[in-house]
């Protein structure tokens, strides 16, 4: 392979690597395990570059290599950890085969059914059927209380509506870091939905970090217009991250997924 072709391939992979890492950690529920799968994917392409199909869109090609490794490794959701995270993994092990993958690929990564079919080696009809099963099973699995940290009123109302429609109860909406801490002291939620930049210039990351310092494991979904800034590979990163502007399906997917996990990485602002 020429140096020009190698550079082109590296550029294509590099542009999509943050999204593969986001997907892998959401799929496994662990930053370490997700990054290990992503690293194995890169190693596989390095050893055999032809696995990365130049006839496919770069993101599809990268995720397809990942899935060939994920499926042959067993794609298991083993309760390898103790506490709430282990319980979450046991929940996942009970889900219908491939539904979790389809849910994340369609909603978090916004692949079309045709793209998901190519990535997973299934038909588009199979993908649509698995997505419906995923929504049904996830909705039945977990319900609880949700705390929203969001300074934009329209977005806050929208998030509250989505969470309520899913059967969850919203404990309240906080527009600043200080308000978030006061709201948390009033009632501990089962899940936090948090923006990054808040009304008074304070940080949603700081608010979440201070909450988790006091409370330990609480699943958190971060919402930001710049997800790549939180997927740098330097230090702990969120397992669940929604890009703005988001879709209702993305929020529904992330909330359902995050309710399975009772731990969130502490981020540095």
Secondary structure, 3 states (H helix, E strand, C coil): CCHHHHHHHHHHHHHHHHHHHHHHHHHHCCHHHHHHHHHHHHHHHHHCHHHCCCCCCHHHHHHHHHHHHHHHCCCCCCCCCCHHHHHHHHHHHCCCCCHHHHHHHHHHCCCCHHHHHHHHCCCHHHHHHHHHHHHHHHHHHCCCEEEEECCCHHHHHHHHHHHHHCCCEEEEEECCHHHHHHHHHHCCCCEEEEECECCCCCEHHHHHHHHHHHHCCCEEEEEECCHHHHCCCCCCCCCCEEECCCCHHHHHHHHHHHCCCCCCCCCCC
